[in-house]
Amino acid sequence: MPHLILFLELAGIAIVFAGLPLAYVGSRPGYSFFQKLNWVLVFMTFDLIVFGAFTRLTDSGLGCPDWPGCYGTSNPLHALGDIQQAEMALPSGPVTVIKAWIEMIHRYLAMTVGTLIIVQLALAFSKVKALGKSPLLGSMALLLLVCIQGAFGAWTVTLKLQPIIVTIHLMLALVLLACLTAYAQQAWIDKSSAVRVMRIRPLPAKLLLLAFITLFIQIFLGAWVSTNYAVLACPDFPTCLGAAWPETNWSEGFTLWRQLGLNAQGEYISPVALQTIHWAHRLFAIVLFITLSVVGVRALRASNTAVPELGRFAKLLFSLLTLQIITGISNVVFQWPLAAALLHTAGSAALVFCLVRMSYWASWKSPIRMQTAKL
């Protein structure tokens, strides 16, 4: 019975939180409710990723050491006695009142996204006759993905911030953002419409695929740095501890299945391994910069000759690259300030969003391909 009550209370909180963006979507003119909801989901997921980074960077991931509630309750107010007792026993530990609220707000936001996807699924089901099965199947896949993401969120707590679990949790959040963006930018046109338009696709899809792979590898490396607290393993820039190529231990640094702060043998992870983790992220940043710069240049050229809209995303891409360089260096030079670290994570998520938007004009068959789509 206590578990049922907890579930009902959390479901109620999720419905209330989801009601706010739904009320906003319903009050805004233009476009269909379905289209507006899809874009609100993209916005909410982006916010969830940034707040998740805030939760991690403030060491609030174990602010409530159980899941899905907080000491078996739906909010920290009901668990205040347990939280204060844990804080008195270990003042510098992971459980404080503030950290508990940060962790639970993160969970509330995650539940809100899940609830909104259920609403999206219901709408897609109601529109099967008009739009076909594709939106429904896509929404079902999104719901499955968010459930998997929720499972990793639970394991993040139960496995005590194990680095690979936390890293996969972030990666899945970015995959969810990419999928929601791809879903939202689809036309989902009524099958009965006979109006057709031409869409020019001047970007090579192979180049975009390479960019996605490179970006996700770099994000994984960055998450691995953050979850292993290796940001300050190289406290200088552009060298690492004054060396152009620091001492490395790749096997220890990239043993994935191990506890936080420990190596595969259960001993404290060495400073050399942490240097290796940090150094790998720096090195691959060069590969990412070159790859995304090529994409940006190709997009700018295409915007001048075929698709002006691409120009906006190309400029956004270069702006985000600049932001990532500045915040990445700032994390080292200024000793990992919270604002720079948050902007660095937000910039990564924005890069994913930008590339997905640019993929709308990508083609596998030729540099420029005309494709018809119903309106």
C-alpha positions in Angstrom: 0.0 0.0 0.0 2.8 2.6 0.8 4.2 2.0 -2.7 0.8 2.5 -4.3 0.3 5.7 -2.4 3.8 6.9 -3.4 3.1 6.0 -7.1 -0.2 7.9 -7.0 1.3 11.0 -5.4 4.2 11.1 -7.9 1.7 10.6 -10.8 -0.3 13.5 -9.5 2.7 15.7 -9.3 3.6 14.7 -12.9 0.1 15.5 -14.1 0.2 19.0 -12.4 3.7 19.7 -13.9 2.6 18.5 -17.3 -0.5 20.6 -17.1 1.5 23.9 -17.2 3.1 23.4 -20.6 -0.2 21.8 -21.9 -2.1 24.9 -20.9 0.5 27.1 -22.6 0.3 25.1 -25.8 -3.5 25.3 -25.8 -3.5 29.1 -25.3 -1.0 29.9 -28.2 -2.5 30.6 -31.6 -1.2 29.1 -34.9 -0.2 25.6 -35.9 -1.9 22.5 -34.5 -1.9 21.5 -30.9 0.0 18.4 -31.9 2.8 20.3 -33.6 3.1 22.8 -30.7 3.2 19.9 -28.2 6.0 18.3 -30.2 8.2 21.4 -30.0 7.4 22.0 -26.3 8.7 18.4 -25.7 11.9 19.4 -27.4 12.2 22.5 -25.2 11.3 20.5 -22.0 13.9 17.8 -22.8 16.6 20.4 -23.4 15.8 22.0 -20.0 15.8 18.5 -18.4 19.3 17.9 -19.7 20.6 21.2 -18.4 19.0 20.7 -15.0 20.4 17.1 -14.9 23.8 18.7 -15.4 23.1 21.1 -12.6 22.1 18.1 -10.4 25.3 16.3 -11.2 27.6 19.4 -10.8 26.1 20.3 -7.4 26.7 16.7 -6.2 22.9 16.3 -5.7 22.6 13.0 -7.5 22.2 11.2 -4.2 20.3 14.0 -2.5 17.5 11.4 -2.1 19.3 8.1 -1.8 16.3 6.0 -2.9 14.1 5.9 -6.0 11.6 7.0 -7.2 10.7 9.0 -4.1 12.7 10.6 -1.4 13.0 8.3 1.7 9.8 6.6 0.5 7.9 9.9 0.1 6.9 11.9 -2.9 8.7 15.1 -1.8 11.5 16.3 0.5 9.0 18.0 2.8 7.6 14.7 3.9 11.1 13.3 4.3 12.5 16.3 6.2 13.3 14.4 9.4 15.2 11.7 7.6 17.1 14.2 5.5 18.1 16.4 8.5 19.2 13.3 10.4 21.4 12.2 7.4 22.8 15.7 7.1 23.7 15.9 10.8 25.4 12.5 10.7 27.5 13.6 7.7 27.4 17.3 7.1 29.7 17.1 4.0 27.8 14.1 2.6 25.5 13.8 -0.4 22.3 14.3 1.5 21.2 17.8 2.4 17.8 19.5 2.2 18.9 21.6 -0.8 20.4 18.7 -2.6 17.2 16.6 -2.0 15.1 19.3 -3.6 17.4 19.6 -6.5 17.3 15.8 -7.1 13.5 15.6 -6.8 12.9 18.6 -9.1 15.1 16.8 -11.6 12.9 13.7 -11.2 9.7 15.8 -11.5 10.9 17.3 -14.8 11.7 13.8 -16.1 8.2 12.6 -15.1 6.8 15.7 -16.8 8.5 14.8 -20.1 7.3 11.2 -19.8 3.7 12.4 -19.2 3.8 14.8 -22.2 5.0 11.9 -24.4 2.0 9.9 -23.2 -0.2 12.8 -24.3 1.6 12.9 -27.6 1.1 9.2 -28.0 -2.7 9.6 -27.4 -2.9 12.4 -29.9 -1.0 10.4 -32.5 -3.4 7.5 -31.9 -6.4 9.8 -32.4 -4.9 11.0 -35.7 -4.1 7.6 -37.3 -6.8 8.0 -39.9 -5.6 11.5 -41.0 -1.8 11.1 -40.6 -1.2 7.4 -40.9 0.6 5.1 -38.5 4.0 6.7 -38.7 3.4 9.4 -36.0 1.9 6.7 -33.7 4.9 4.3 -34.2 7.3 7.1 -33.7 5.6 8.2 -30.5 5.6 4.6 -29.2 9.3 4.5 -29.8 9.8 7.7 -27.9 7.8 6.4 -24.9 10.0 3.3 -24.9 13.1 5.4 -25.0 12.0 7.6 -22.2 11.2 4.5 -20.1 14.7 3.1 -20.7 16.1 6.6 -19.7 14.1 6.4 -16.5 15.6 3.0 -15.7 19.1 4.4 -16.0 18.0 7.3 -13.8 17.0 4.7 -11.2 20.3 2.8 -11.6 22.2 6.1 -11.2 20.9 6.3 -7.7 20.9 2.6 -6.7 24.4 2.0 -8.1 25.7 5.1 -6.3 26.7 7.3 -9.3 28.6 4.6 -11.1 30.4 6.6 -13.9 29.3 4.4 -16.9 25.6 4.5 -15.7 25.6 8.2 -15.3 27.3 8.7 -18.6 24.8 6.4 -20.4 22.0 8.3 -18.6 23.3 11.6 -20.2 23.8 10.0 -23.6 20.3 8.6 -23.7 18.9 12.0 -22.8 20.7 13.5 -25.8 19.4 10.7 -28.0 15.9 11.4 -26.7 16.4 15.1 -27.6 17.6 14.2 -31.1 14.7 11.9 -31.7 12.1 14.4 -30.3 13.6 17.1 -32.6 13.5 14.8 -35.6 9.9 13.9 -34.7 8.9 17.6 -34.3 10.3 18.7 -37.6 8.3 16.1 -39.5 5.4 17.5 -41.5 3.0 14.8 -40.5 0.7 15.9 -43.3 -2.9 14.9 -43.7 -3.1 12.0 -46.2 -6.1 13.6 -47.9 -4.2 16.7 -48.9 -3.2 16.8 -52.6 -0.9 19.9 -52.4 2.8 19.2 -53.0 5.9 21.2 -52.6 9.5 20.6 -53.6 12.2 20.3 -50.9 15.9 20.8 -51.8 18.4 18.7 -49.9 21.9 20.1 -50.6 23.7 18.5 -47.6 25.4 15.1 -48.0 23.8 12.8 -45.4 27.1 10.9 -45.1 28.8 14.1 -43.9 25.9 14.7 -41.4 26.2 11.1 -40.2 30.0 11.5 -39.6 29.3 14.7 -37.7 26.7 12.9 -35.5 29.1 10.1 -34.7 31.9 12.4 -34.0 29.7 14.6 -31.8 28.4 11.7 -29.7 31.9 10.3 -29.2 33.0 13.7 -27.9 30.0 14.0 -25.7 30.6 10.6 -24.3 34.2 11.6 -23.6 33.1 14.8 -21.9 30.5 12.9 -19.8 33.3 10.4 -18.8 35.4 13.4 -17.7 32.6 14.8 -15.7 31.3 11.6 -14.1 34.9 10.7 -13.1 35.5 14.2 -11.8 38.6 14.5 -14.0 38.0 18.1 -15.2 40.9 19.4 -13.0 43.2 16.4 -13.7 44.9 18.7 -16.2 44.7 22.1 -14.4 46.5 24.1 -17.1 45.8 24.8 -20.8 46.9 24.0 -23.5 49.4 21.7 -21.8 48.6 19.2 -19.1 50.7 19.6 -16.0 53.1 21.5 -18.1 53.6 18.7 -20.6 52.6 18.8 -24.3 51.8 15.0 -24.0 51.2 13.9 -20.4 51.7 10.5 -18.9 48.7 8.3 -19.7 47.2 5.0 -18.6 44.4 4.2 -21.2 43.4 0.8 -19.8 42.8 2.1 -16.3 41.2 5.4 -17.5 38.8 3.6 -19.8 37.8 0.6 -17.8 34.1 1.3 -18.0 32.6 -1.0 -15.4 33.8 0.2 -12.0 32.7 2.2 -9.0 33.0 5.9 -8.7 36.6 6.9 -7.7 37.9 3.3 -8.0 39.7 1.3 -10.6 38.8 -2.2 -11.8 40.7 -3.7 -8.8 38.6 -1.7 -6.3 41.6 0.6 -5.5 41.5 4.4 -5.8 41.9 5.4 -9.4 45.3 6.9 -10.1 45.9 10.6 -11.1 47.4 9.3 -14.3 44.2 7.6 -15.3 42.3 10.8 -14.6 44.8 12.7 -16.8 44.2 10.2 -19.6 40.4 10.7 -19.4 40.8 14.5 -19.5 43.4 14.4 -22.3 41.3 12.1 -24.5 38.5 14.7 -24.4 40.8 17.5 -25.3 42.4 15.6 -28.2 39.1 14.5 -29.7 37.8 18.1 -29.5 40.1 18.9 -32.4 38.5 16.2 -34.5 35.0 17.4 -33.7 35.9 21.0 -34.4 37.3 20.1 -37.9 34.3 17.9 -38.7 31.6 20.4 -37.6 33.5 23.2 -39.3 33.3 21.3 -42.6 29.5 20.8 -42.1 29.1 24.5 -41.3 31.0 25.6 -44.4 29.0 23.3 -46.6 25.7 24.5 -45.1 26.7 28.2 -45.6 27.5 27.5 -49.3 24.2 25.7 -49.7 22.3 28.6 -48.0 23.8 31.0 -50.6 22.7 29.0 -53.6 19.7 26.8 -52.6 18.4 26.9 -49.0 18.6 30.2 -47.2 17.3 28.7 -44.0 20.4 26.6 -43.7 22.4 29.7 -43.2 20.8 30.3 -39.8 21.7 26.9 -38.6 25.2 27.1 -40.0 25.7 30.4 -38.1 24.2 28.7 -35.0 26.6 25.8 -35.4 29.7 28.1 -35.5 28.4 30.1 -32.5 27.9 26.9 -30.5 31.4 25.7 -31.5 32.8 29.0 -30.2 30.8 28.6 -27.0 32.1 25.1 -26.5 35.7 26.2 -26.9 35.3 29.2 -24.5 33.5 27.2 -21.8 35.8 24.2 -22.2 38.9 26.3 -21.6 37.1 28.2 -18.8 36.4 24.9 -17.0 40.1 24.3 -16.8 41.5 27.9 -16.3 38.9 29.0 -13.8 38.8 25.6 -11.9 35.4 24.3 -13.1 33.0 27.1 -12.4 29.4 26.0 -12.3 28.2 28.5 -14.9 30.8 27.5 -17.4 30.2 23.8 -16.8 26.4 24.2 -17.3 26.9 26.2 -20.5 29.2 23.5 -21.8 26.6 20.8 -21.3 23.9 23.1 -22.7 26.1 23.8 -25.7 26.5 20.0 -26.4 22.7 19.5 -26.3 22.3 22.5 -28.6 24.8 21.1 -31.1 22.7 17.9 -31.2 19.6 19.9 -31.8 21.3 22.0 -34.5 22.6 18.9 -36.4 19.2 17.3 -36.3 17.6 20.4 -37.7 20.2 20.6 -40.5 19.6 16.9 -41.3 16.2 18.0 -42.6 18.0 19.2 -45.8 20.4 16.2 -46.1 20.2 13.6 -48.8 21.8 10.2 -49.3 21.5 10.1 -53.1 23.1 13.4 -54.3 24.3 16.8 -53.2 21.0 18.3 -54.3 17.9 16.2 -54.4 14.3 17.3 -54.9 11.8 15.4 -52.8 8.1 15.8 -52.9 6.1 15.9 -49.7 2.4 16.3 -49.1 1.2 19.5 -47.5 
